[in-house]
Amino acid sequence: MDIQEKSISIEKSNGRFYTPQFIVENILDMSGYYGVGIVKKHVIDNSCGDGAFLVAVVKRYCESAKQLGLSNDEIAKDLCLYVHGIEIDKEECEKCIRNVSGVAQFFGIPSVKWDIRCADTMEVNDYNGKMDFVLGNPPYVRVHNVGESFDRVKQFSFAKSGMTDFYIVFYEIGLKMLNQSGVLGYITPSSFFNSLAGETLRKYLIKNNLIEKIIDLKHYQAFAATTYTTIVILKKAREDNIMSYYQFDEKNRIPYYIDSLTPDDFYICNNFYFSNINALHLLQKIFYNLGHCDVAVKNGFATLCDDVFIGDFDFDSAYIIPVIKASTGKRARIFYPYGKDSRLIPESEIQKDGNLYRYLLSHKRQLTKRSNENGTDAYWYAFGRSQAINDTYKNKLTVNTLLRSVSDLKLISAPAGVGVYSGLYLVGDMAKLEMAKKALMSDDFVAYISLLGKYKSGGYYTFSSKDVKAYLDYKLAYEGGLFA
Ligand SMILES: C[S@@+](CC[C@H](N)C(=O)[O-])C[C@H]1O[C@@H](n2cnc3c(N)ncnc32)[C@H](O)[C@@H]1O
């Protein structure tokens, strides 16, 4: 155990969530907080907890200062002058001071008057414009969970759009603290890449040319909680508008370089998308494509009570048809109370089918509990939503919506008379469905879906009917030469 691990572990407590050391070290490295250049440079962690970042900062500062031959007394003065922390929780703040003191003592530095204060960072202004480095892991708390702080949070300009989060406000605070050439290095959720709440932040970062590096941790979970995170390095006074994009090597726990990008590459339709340049150009072609193919992509049946509607019924009925569960490809049977014209079969007709009607009556209470888009009790035995009913008697191809690679795709033919639920389906003539199948069963499609960044646990990505439609419109209309 080295000095840093030792001083942190002294004060670790019951399951609270801290930044692991390898993340801290990576952020410091990526921000340029190393070497003799950090001596007499101001650094702050404005939500310092028990000091995960400040312990590493103090260790690096002491090493560099000693390398330059500074005396212990001078280093003690420097640590008080140049290393700053803010933490709202008194106990955490005290732990932090004990932890950084442990590091200073290890280097033989006498008592330091630490500038680590217990305060609400949203109310601290006196570091503004003065910091060379702002480093840390700001709090992630949705604004509707922040209680009394709500009104204060909403006063920040980055908090104006959508359901914001504390971490977005901490970007604003951190940027304000930087001096004219300062560097900010945070690890935060990556949700601001494309969330409504992140819109003002994205615009600001682009307008002011602040993005120096992005290290997208993608599915990698650096913390105990399920949060998809990214390391972001922002820099003031950048000379060009090229940023470096990295992903994270889970095994060696280090970033690896992917590509150099400009906002023209990654700022697409007001959102951030990161990948290599070729994948981003494909994404732009898909997003900006004006072509259109006549394959529709839709959501399957929504009964809102699959337990009753779908199963292995032990009787036959004219109102029970085959159905495919798009998410698994599994075949089953479904009670389908509609005619070929998609109209609901009257209850008086269903009643004539004794077995079926008895079955329905035995589940009537459960069925009437559903919300029903028609808002009338007469529809108690209908599907909860009418989606997909119009396509039951057309040729379809089912599509599951969770994938990691091409081999996860389940594209199954659902011919006329077979329904689809729990996933998507394509509808169009046979030849076009065949072309669509080929287009989807490709690494390009998987690359496109992973770029959209809709993470699911287990390394999976999900996608919507709109995402598939945009891809097919591009692939089939242009590459397949099929303008509808
Ligand atoms: C995600 S933790 C990170 C702690 C530490 N920087 C680390 O990386 O281990 C966020 C910290 O911010 C503190 N915090 C939350 N709201 C704050 C506020 N308004 N002002 C200052 N600190 C705050 C929390 O108490 C918590 O210690």
PDBQT file of the ligand as one rigid body, heavy atoms in Angstrom, charges set to zero:
ROOT
HETATM    1  C1  LIG A 501     -19.206  12.407  -5.786  1.00  0.00    +0.000 C 
HETATM    2  S1  LIG A 501     -18.608  12.950  -4.224  1.00  0.00    +0.000 S 
HETATM    3  C2  LIG A 501     -16.923  13.162  -4.599  1.00  0.00    +0.000 C 
HETATM    4  C3  LIG A 501     -16.075  13.277  -3.411  1.00  0.00    +0.000 C 
HETATM    5  C4  LIG A 501     -14.572  13.362  -3.721  1.00  0.00    +0.000 C 
HETATM    6  N1  LIG A 501     -14.251  14.523  -4.561  1.00  0.00    +0.000 N 
HETATM    7  C5  LIG A 501     -14.083  12.106  -4.403  1.00  0.00    +0.000 C 
HETATM    8  O1  LIG A 501     -13.826  12.198  -5.618  1.00  0.00    +0.000 OA
HETATM    9  O2  LIG A 501     -13.990  11.049  -3.778  1.00  0.00    +0.000 OA
HETATM   10  C6  LIG A 501     -19.220  14.586  -4.167  1.00  0.00    +0.000 C 
HETATM   11  C7  LIG A 501     -18.938  15.336  -2.853  1.00  0.00    +0.000 C 
HETATM   12  O3  LIG A 501     -19.558  16.611  -2.993  1.00  0.00    +0.000 OA
HETATM   13  C8  LIG A 501     -20.065  17.021  -1.736  1.00  0.00    +0.000 C 
HETATM   14  N2  LIG A 501     -21.079  18.058  -2.002  1.00  0.00    +0.000 N 
HETATM   15  C9  LIG A 501     -22.363  17.889  -2.375  1.00  0.00    +0.000 A 
HETATM   16  N3  LIG A 501     -22.962  19.086  -2.550  1.00  0.00    +0.000 NA
HETATM   17  C10 LIG A 501     -22.033  20.027  -2.298  1.00  0.00    +0.000 A 
HETATM   18  C11 LIG A 501     -22.053  21.437  -2.307  1.00  0.00    +0.000 A 
HETATM   19  N4  LIG A 501     -23.156  22.121  -2.633  1.00  0.00    +0.000 N 
HETATM   20  N5  LIG A 501     -20.939  22.098  -1.984  1.00  0.00    +0.000 NA
HETATM   21  C12 LIG A 501     -19.791  21.416  -1.651  1.00  0.00    +0.000 A 
HETATM   22  N6  LIG A 501     -19.713  20.075  -1.618  1.00  0.00    +0.000 NA
HETATM   23  C13 LIG A 501     -20.814  19.383  -1.942  1.00  0.00    +0.000 A 
HETATM   24  C14 LIG A 501     -20.574  15.721  -1.148  1.00  0.00    +0.000 C 
HETATM   25  O4  LIG A 501     -20.683  15.807   0.262  1.00  0.00    +0.000 OA
HETATM   26  C15 LIG A 501     -19.518  14.717  -1.602  1.00  0.00    +0.000 C 
HETATM   27  O5  LIG A 501     -18.511  14.593  -0.640  1.00  0.00    +0.000 OA
ENDROOT
TORSDOF 0
